[in-house]
Amino acid sequence: MTGERPTGTAPARSALDLVSGLVEAYAGRTPVETIAVVGNAPVSPDPERATAIDAADLVIRVNGFALDDAHTMRGLGTRADVVVVQWLLEATPWVFQDYRSRLYLYNEPGAMYFDGERLPRWWPADLGLVPVPNREITQPLSRALGFDPAEPRWATTGSVAAYLARTLYPDAHLLLAGFSFVYEPVQTTWDHAYGGNAKLTEDHVLTAEANMLRSFIDEGRAELLA
């Protein structure tokens, strides 16, 4: 054995390469030059914001998101190309609506610290499971936020989605909406655009995440759709 790659064998691809190809396939338009990353904080009804979100080349939403519909204008738009979800997701009426036309990325950073990586019972039987790569996304993001890798601490799903978008498309312009903590990082509960609120768990540090997202905005790489 010489250790050489057999003739005709494709080069090994990283997990991020695989995710990148899938995201590209599910984007509304290519090349991807604008990306809307929509969190779940309540926002005022605003048709202009909704139009800007739906006009993006790629729209990423997270967890128990809400959409505008024929009955309610939430100012959040109607598209969802990629959905980043976490194990403790509380599904809304829109989460698995038309799910065969979307890419779902499963964000479970806790698997790096304890054995919690099991397919949730509520996951549709015919929907594939594509993890957010911990090695290429979760760990670099934690380092960027200044977290001690020995401690079970990680970013919220919204910040993971924004960091993933920035990593995959560094030259694209980010449109951020539904991120209540960017300029108000001191919070103990989450309010949601659909449903009630939830307690903020201790594994998150919103001040660090807010600083990162504000740096994107200050550098002109992103804008917050208030």
N, C-alpha and C positions, 0 to 999 in steps of 0.2 A: 504493500500500500504506500503510495506516494503522498497521500494527503490532499491531492488535487481534486477539484470538483469534477464529477463525471461530466462528460460532454453532453450538452443539451439540458442540464439541470438548471432550473431558474435560481437566481441568487436568493438567499434568505431575506425575508421582509420582516421589519419590526412590527410590533402591534400598532404603533402609531401610523405606519404606512398603510396598514389594512384599514384602520379607522378613517384615514384621510381619503382613501379611495371610495369608501362607502359614503362619507359626507358629500364628496363631490358628486356622486351619482344621485343623491337625493336633493341636492340644491335646486332651488327653483330655476336658477339661471347660472350659466358659466360664461366667461370667467367670473369668479366670485370677487367682487370689488366692494360690496357693502354687505354687512352682516348685522341683523337685528338679534340681539340677545335679550330675551324678555323674562324678567323675574316675575314673582307673583304678588308683589305688594300692590295694594289698591292705588289707582291713579284716577284723576278726574276724567270724565268722558270727554274725549277730544278727537274729532274726526281727522284732524291733520296728523296727529301722532299715529293713529291707526293706519292712515294711508302711507305714512313713511315706513312703518314696520312692514306692511304688505308689499311695498315696492322694493324692499331689500332683495339682493340676489339669494341670500340664505337667511332663513328665520329659525332660530334655536329657542326652544322653550324648556322649562324645567318643572319636574314634579307635578303637583296638582294644579296645572295651569287653567286659565279661563280664556275664552275667545269671545269676540263680539259675535252676535247672531241677530236674527231677524227681530228678536224681542228686546234685546238690551244692547246699548252702545256703551261699552266699557272703555273704549279708547285703546284697545290692545291689539286690534287687527284680527284677521281670520286665518292666517297661514301658520302651519307648524311643519317645517321640513325635517327637523331633527329635534328629538326630545331626550333630555338627559334626566334620568330618574334615579331615585334612591330607594333602598329597601323599605323604608318607613313611609313611603308615599301614601297619601290619602287621595285616592282617585276622584276626580271631578267628572262631570258628564262628557268632557272633551278629551280626556287623557287617552282613551283607546278608541275614540271615534275615528273611523277611517284609518285604522292603524296599519293596514297593509301598504299604505302609500307613504309611510314615514319611516325614518330610521330612529330606533330607540337605543340609546347608550346607557348602560347600567353602571351607575357610579357607586362603588362600595369600598371606600378607603379603609373602613374598619377591618376589612379582611387582612390587612397588613399586621394587625395587632392581636386579633383573636379569630376563632373559627366561626365567622358569621356569614360566610358566603354560600347561601343556599337560594335556589330559585324560589321566589315568593309564590305562595299558593294562588295569588290573584293574577299571576302572569298568564296571558292567553297561550293556549297549548300550541298554536301554530305561529307564534311570534318568536323569532330567534333572539338569542341573548348575546349582545356585543358589549363587553366591558369597556369602560374608560380605562386606558392603560395606567396602572399605578406607577410603573417604572418611568414612563415618558411624560405623564401629566401630573398625577397626584403628588409624587415625591418632589419633582422640581418646583411645583407650585408651593408646597409646604416650605421648601427652603427659601423661596422668594419672599414668603410671608414671615420668615424668621422663626419658624417653629423648630423645636428640638425633635429630631427624628425618633428619639427614644420615647417620646410622649405621644399618647393617642389623641392627636389633635389634627384637624384638617379643615379645609375651606368648605363653605356652604356650596350647595349645588349650583347656585347662580354664578358664583365666582369661578367654579370649575368650568362652567359653560363658556364664560367670557375668556378665561385663560386658554381653553381649548381652541376657541375661535382665533385668538391672537397667535397661538402656536401654529395652527394649520395655515392661516392666511395673514402673515405678518404685515403685508402691505394693504390689506383691506381696511375699510373704515367701519368702526363699530358703532352701532346705535344701541344704547342701553336704555331700557325702560322697565319699570316695576322694581327698581332697586332702591328701597327706602333708606338703606344704611349708608349710601355714598356720602351724604352730607349730614347724616344723623346716625353715627355708628354706635351710640350708647342706647342699646335696646335690650329688653329682657323677654319680650314676646314678639312673635311675627303676626302681623295682620295679613290676610289674604284677600285677593281680588274676588275670590269665590269661596264662601265658607267663613268660618270663624277665625280664631287666632290659635297660635301654638306657642309653647314655651321654647325659648332659645336654649339649646343644650350647651353644656360647658366645653364641648370639644371645639367650639368656634371662637374666633377672636375677630370681631367685626371691625375693630379699629385698623387692624393690619389689612384686611380685605378692602376697606374703604380707601386706605392710602394707595393701594395698588390700582384700584379703578380710577381714583382721582388722578394718578400719574398718567394713565392712558389718556384721560381727558385733557390734562394740562399740556401734554406733549402733542395734542392735536390728532391723536390716533383714534379718539372716540368722542362721542357726545352723549349727554344724558338727555333723553326726551322726557322732560318734566311734565 
